[in-house]
Amino acid sequence: MADIGKVALIGGGVIGAGWAARFLLNGLDVAVSDPDPEAPRKVGEVMANAERAFSRLVEAPRPEPGRLTFAQSVAEAVEGAGLVQESAPERLELKQRLFEEIDRYAEPDALVASSTSGLLPTQLQAQMSRPERFLVAHPFNPFYLLPLVELVGGEHTAPETIPRAGAFYASLGMKPLHVRREIDAFIADRLMEALWREALWLVADGVATVEEIDDAVRYGCGLRWAQMGTFQVYRIAGGEAGMRHFMAQFGPSLHWPWTKFSDVPELTDELLDLLAEQSDAQAAGRSLRELERIRDDNLVAILHALRAQNWGAGETLADYEARLSARADAKG
Ligand SMILES: NC(=O)c1ccc[n+]([C@@H]2O[C@H](COP(=O)([O-])OP(=O)(O)OC[C@H]3O[C@@H](n4cnc5c(N)ncnc54)[C@H](O)[C@@H]3O)[C@@H](O)[C@H]2O)c1
């Protein structure tokens, strides 16, 4: 977007590095502030995988990548940045302290966003003197491929902040989803947490291995979810009478013992060992970076298939490519 040419990243771990890739590949300059001396190496490794995946994904003229720098302080990182994206560890006091500091040094009209997975924006912005420009912008790994970014405002967020941020993230090929009510864990993590609890119970109860549970997702419901979500799939499952019929048929089972959703299995050493052992066996010696590349190639293929249908996440990709082509044409 025209008014944001530089982004400051506060925290360059898993999420910060992923954001760095999304911004740099869109031609924006990025300054990272992270006390970890290993941060440049980690960001570099993520960038290598991201460049590979992004070049396969996008079939339109891609911008020249932006410039990546590492700053010595928050003040240095935020200088001249139109967006400050915080991705520091998930600790409220630490983030509040950082937002106070960011607020002090950031450009007056800069947007200030947190990548938090579940802390509430009203709490995060509590110590800012300009909280109206603050929002949560919660992305999904791998950030350079998955379009979703949940946007959540706090009590002191100005009404114009969410659409302004939304337009910016959309210009990067993302799909902003405004979470209109401030709730713990927002929308997507609440859904994923529900599935995760059930999956842990199935392992803890000895019903299935981690691989069998992943197979149940990837050969069936996961493919449905990727393209239609859950409600529309169930509407179709209800036949011609749609959702009413579906609820009449499966509504009663909600009261049957099909789920252990509200309980959490005790995370004993035994269970943790079992999860780790089964997960190692499932990986079959593949390294983290190898698994990332397999995941990325599969996602690129799925996104291309959805683009061919002009549907869901594929429609977002097609829109993004149209923007890139228009930008390239305008440059001549
Ligand atoms: N991991 C995920 O899948 C995921 C997804 C979405 C959002 N998030 C959120 O993103 C945030 C970061 O998570 P992560 O997984 O990248 O954690 P991480 O531990 O990989 O990275 C955090 C980074 O912050 C740095 N840091 C620590 N103190 C700092 C400071 N004072 N200033 C600047 N940087 C500092 C650390 O050195 C580290 O590199 C969290 O709020 C998390 O909830 C995580």
The ligand as an SDF file (V2000), in Angstrom:
LIG
                    3D

 44 48  0  0  0  0  0  0  0  0999 V2000
    3.9160  -20.1070   16.6620 N   0  0  0  0  0  0  0  0  0  0  0  0
    2.7530  -19.9440   16.0540 C   0  0  0  0  0  0  0  0  0  0  0  0
    2.2850  -20.8090   15.2950 O   0  0  0  0  0  0  0  0  0  0  0  0
    1.9870  -18.6420   16.2160 C   0  0  0  0  0  0  0  0  0  0  0  0
    0.9490  -18.3540   15.3160 C   0  0  0  0  0  0  0  0  0  0  0  0
    0.3320  -17.0980   15.3800 C   0  0  0  0  0  0  0  0  0  0  0  0
    0.7150  -16.1810   16.3440 C   0  0  0  0  0  0  0  0  0  0  0  0
    1.7180  -16.5040   17.2500 N   0  0  0  0  0  0  0  0  0  0  0  0
    2.0940  -15.4650   18.2370 C   0  0  0  0  0  0  0  0  0  0  0  0
    3.2790  -14.8000   17.7820 O   0  0  0  0  0  0  0  0  0  0  0  0
    4.0540  -14.3610   18.8960 C   0  0  0  0  0  0  0  0  0  0  0  0
    5.4560  -14.8910   18.7650 C   0  0  0  0  0  0  0  0  0  0  0  0
    5.4420  -16.3080   18.7560 O   0  0  0  0  0  0  0  0  0  0  0  0
    6.6460  -17.1780   18.1430 P   0  0  0  0  0  0  0  0  0  0  0  0
    6.0980  -18.5420   17.9410 O   0  0  0  0  0  0  0  0  0  0  0  0
    7.2930  -16.4570   17.0280 O   0  0  0  0  0  0  0  0  0  0  0  0
    7.6640  -17.2000   19.4000 O   0  0  0  0  0  0  0  0  0  0  0  0
    9.2440  -17.3910   19.3230 P   0  0  0  0  0  0  0  0  0  0  0  0
    9.6600  -17.7610   20.7030 O   0  0  0  0  0  0  0  0  0  0  0  0
    9.6400  -18.2600   18.1770 O   0  0  0  0  0  0  0  0  0  0  0  0
    9.7760  -15.9190   18.9880 O   0  0  0  0  0  0  0  0  0  0  0  0
    9.7360  -14.8480   19.8760 C   0  0  0  0  0  0  0  0  0  0  0  0
   10.9230  -13.9680   19.5570 C   0  0  0  0  0  0  0  0  0  0  0  0
   10.8150  -12.7580   20.3310 O   0  0  0  0  0  0  0  0  0  0  0  0
   12.1290  -12.4100   20.7260 C   0  0  0  0  0  0  0  0  0  0  0  0
   12.0750  -11.4820   21.8800 N   0  0  0  0  0  0  0  0  0  0  0  0
   12.1000  -11.7620   23.1990 C   0  0  0  0  0  0  0  0  0  0  0  0
   12.0690  -10.6150   23.9020 N   0  0  0  0  0  0  0  0  0  0  0  0
   12.0290   -9.5930   23.0030 C   0  0  0  0  0  0  0  0  0  0  0  0
   12.0220   -8.1770   23.1140 C   0  0  0  0  0  0  0  0  0  0  0  0
   12.0200   -7.5680   24.3030 N   0  0  0  0  0  0  0  0  0  0  0  0
   11.9920   -7.4410   21.9750 N   0  0  0  0  0  0  0  0  0  0  0  0
   12.0000   -8.0330   20.7620 C   0  0  0  0  0  0  0  0  0  0  0  0
   12.0020   -9.3850   20.6010 N   0  0  0  0  0  0  0  0  0  0  0  0
   12.0350  -10.1410   21.7020 C   0  0  0  0  0  0  0  0  0  0  0  0
   12.8080  -13.7450   21.0330 C   0  0  0  0  0  0  0  0  0  0  0  0
   14.2290  -13.6310   21.0340 O   0  0  0  0  0  0  0  0  0  0  0  0
   12.2750  -14.6190   19.8920 C   0  0  0  0  0  0  0  0  0  0  0  0
   13.1200  -14.5830   18.7560 O   0  0  0  0  0  0  0  0  0  0  0  0
    3.3120  -14.8370   20.1400 C   0  0  0  0  0  0  0  0  0  0  0  0
    2.5290  -13.8060   20.6190 O   0  0  0  0  0  0  0  0  0  0  0  0
    2.4500  -15.9860   19.6060 C   0  0  0  0  0  0  0  0  0  0  0  0
    1.2790  -16.1700   20.3760 O   0  0  0  0  0  0  0  0  0  0  0  0
    2.3550  -17.6950   17.1810 C   0  0  0  0  0  0  0  0  0  0  0  0
  1  2  1  0
  2  3  2  0
  2  4  1  0
  4  5  1  0
  4 44  2  0
  5  6  2  0
  6  7  1  0
  7  8  2  0
  8  9  1  0
  8 44  1  0
  9 10  1  0
  9 42  1  0
 10 11  1  0
 11 12  1  0
 11 40  1  0
 12 13  1  0
 13 14  1  0
 14 15  2  0
 14 16  1  0
 14 17  1  0
 17 18  1  0
 18 19  2  0
 18 20  1  0
 18 21  1  0
 21 22  1  0
 22 23  1  0
 23 24  1  0
 23 38  1  0
 24 25  1  0
 25 26  1  0
 25 36  1  0
 26 27  1  0
 26 35  1  0
 27 28  2  0
 28 29  1  0
 29 30  1  0
 29 35  2  0
 30 31  1  0
 30 32  2  0
 32 33  1  0
 33 34  2  0
 34 35  1  0
 36 37  1  0
 36 38  1  0
 38 39  1  0
 40 41  1  0
 40 42  1  0
 42 43  1  0
M  CHG  2   8   1  16  -1
M  END
$$$$
